[in-house]
């Protein structure tokens, strides 16, 4: 089952592991400001499907991994 907290934690982990600022990640996935990334990482908002796919593509992980539906980051 999907939990916002898992998504928030995994997004923050991936961003910090790649040494990215919130603004750099936002820009890389086509968002206009770092505020959206901040809201995602705090679990306050969820991304659109387009942004979710862009985040998964950027980090080369599956959408299922980002959403906590799988513990395997690899795409299948």
C-alpha positions in Angstrom: 0.0 0.0 0.0 1.2 3.5 -0.9 2.4 5.7 2.0 3.3 9.4 1.5 6.0 9.1 4.1 7.9 6.5 2.2 7.8 8.6 -1.0 9.0 11.6 1.0 11.8 9.7 2.6 13.0 8.1 -0.7 12.9 11.3 -2.6 14.9 13.1 0.0 17.4 10.2 0.2 17.9 10.1 -3.6 18.3 13.9 -3.8 20.8 14.1 -1.0 22.7 11.0 -2.3 23.1 12.8 -5.6 24.2 16.0 -3.8 21.4 18.0 -5.4 19.7 21.1 -4.0 16.0 21.2 -4.1 16.2 23.9 -6.8 18.5 21.8 -8.9 16.2 18.8 -8.8 13.1 20.9 -9.4 14.8 22.4 -12.5 16.0 19.0 -13.7 12.4 17.6 -13.7 10.7 20.7 -15.1 9.3 22.4 -12.0 9.5 26.1 -11.6 10.7 26.3 -8.0 12.2 24.3 -5.2 8.9 24.7 -3.2 7.3 21.7 -4.8 10.3 19.5 -3.9 10.2 20.8 -0.4 6.5 20.0 -0.1 7.0 16.5 -1.5 9.8 15.8 0.9 7.7 16.9 3.9 4.9 14.7 2.7 2.5 17.7 2.3 1.8 17.2 -1.4 2.3 14.6 -4.0 3.6 15.1 -7.5 1.6 14.8 -10.6 2.0 11.6 -12.6 4.2 13.5 -15.1 6.4 14.7 -12.3 6.5 11.3 -10.6 7.7 9.7 -13.9 10.3 12.5 -14.4 11.7 11.9 -10.9 11.9 8.2 -11.5 13.6 8.7 -14.8 16.0 11.3 -13.4 17.1 8.9 -10.6 16.9 5.8 -12.8 14.6 4.1 -10.4 11.1 2.6 -10.8 8.0 4.5 -10.0 7.0 1.6 -7.7 10.2 2.1 -5.7 9.6 5.8 -5.3 6.0 5.1 -4.1 7.1 2.4 -1.7 5.4 -0.4 -3.6 8.7 -2.1 -4.1 11.9 -2.2 -2.2 13.9 -2.8 -5.3 15.0 0.5 -7.0 15.7 -1.2 -10.3 13.3 -0.8 -13.2 11.9 -4.0 -14.5 
